[in-house]
Amino acid sequence: MQIEVCDLRCRVRLGCTKEERAYPQEVSFTLRIALVDHTSVKSDALEDTIDYMRVFAEVEELCGAGEYKLVEKLAYDVGLALKSLSPSIEDVEVSVRKKVLPNAESMGVTVRLSEVL
């Protein structure tokens, strides 16, 4: 089973230069959290799954805690933070998008923890 959160928006200090990191900018996350345990599909119990509010809080806390030069590192750190929420999380995929180019809607990266650990 996979939990998916699409277009979760947070503000983070992100960019290659100090000037770019001086002010928080909005980024958009798509999160895919693969669970080993599928009990919740039958039990309808919150304790058998991952609480979405914990996911949101974890991402917001991480975004507000520091600054990043690379979108890749932000995605990786978010993935690690989410994986640590529960032993029933098998894998995490994090996509991060930001508006950076005038002639493109956005740029982004996708990091799957199982591929980089």
C-alpha positions in Angstrom: 0.0 0.0 0.0 1.1 3.5 -0.7 0.1 6.8 0.8 0.4 9.8 -1.5 0.4 13.5 -0.6 0.3 15.8 -3.6 1.3 19.5 -3.8 2.1 20.0 -0.2 3.4 23.5 -0.1 6.0 24.9 2.3 8.4 27.8 2.5 12.1 27.0 2.8 15.4 28.9 2.4 16.7 27.2 -0.7 19.2 28.2 -3.4 22.8 28.1 -4.6 23.6 31.6 -3.5 23.3 33.4 -0.2 21.0 35.9 -1.9 18.6 33.2 -3.0 18.6 31.7 0.4 18.0 35.0 2.2 14.2 34.8 1.9 12.1 31.6 2.2 10.5 30.6 -1.1 7.6 28.3 -1.8 8.3 24.7 -2.8 5.8 21.9 -3.6 6.2 18.4 -2.4 4.7 15.2 -3.7 5.2 12.4 -1.1 4.8 8.7 -1.7 5.1 6.6 1.4 5.1 2.8 0.9 3.9 0.8 3.9 4.7 -2.8 4.7 1.6 -3.2 6.8 -1.8 -3.0 5.0 -3.9 -3.5 8.1 -5.6 -0.1 7.9 -7.5 -1.0 4.7 -9.5 -3.5 6.8 -9.4 -2.0 10.3 -10.3 1.7 9.4 -8.1 2.6 12.5 -5.7 5.5 12.5 -3.2 3.6 14.6 -2.8 1.1 11.8 -1.5 3.7 9.3 0.6 6.9 9.1 -1.2 10.0 10.4 -1.1 12.6 7.6 -0.9 15.4 10.1 2.4 13.9 11.4 3.6 13.9 7.8 2.7 17.5 7.3 4.2 18.6 10.6 7.4 16.8 9.9 7.9 18.4 6.5 7.0 21.9 7.8 9.4 21.6 10.7 12.2 20.5 8.5 11.6 23.3 6.0 11.6 25.9 8.8 14.7 24.5 10.6 17.5 25.4 8.2 18.5 26.2 4.7 19.5 24.2 1.6 21.6 24.8 -1.4 20.2 21.9 -3.4 16.7 20.7 -4.0 18.2 17.1 -4.0 19.4 17.4 -0.4 16.0 18.8 0.8 14.2 15.9 -0.8 16.6 13.4 0.8 16.3 14.9 4.2 12.5 15.0 4.0 12.6 11.3 2.9 14.7 10.4 5.9 12.5 12.3 8.3 9.4 10.6 7.0 10.9 7.1 7.1 11.8 7.6 10.7 8.1 8.1 11.6 7.3 4.4 11.7 8.9 1.0 11.3 6.0 0.1 9.0 7.3 2.5 6.3 9.1 0.4 3.7 10.2 3.2 1.3 9.7 6.9 0.7 9.7 8.8 -2.5 9.9 12.6 -2.4 9.5 15.0 -5.3 10.2 18.7 -4.8 9.4 21.4 -7.3 10.2 25.1 -7.2 9.6 28.0 -9.5 13.0 29.2 -10.6 13.1 29.9 -14.4 11.0 32.6 -16.1 10.3 30.4 -19.1 9.4 27.2 -17.2 6.6 26.4 -14.8 9.0 24.8 -12.3 12.0 22.6 -11.9 12.3 19.7 -9.6 13.8 16.4 -8.5 12.6 13.1 -7.2 14.5 11.0 -4.6 13.5 7.5 -3.7 15.2 6.5 -0.4 15.7 2.8 -1.4 17.8 4.0 -4.3 20.2 6.3 -2.4 20.6 4.6 1.0 
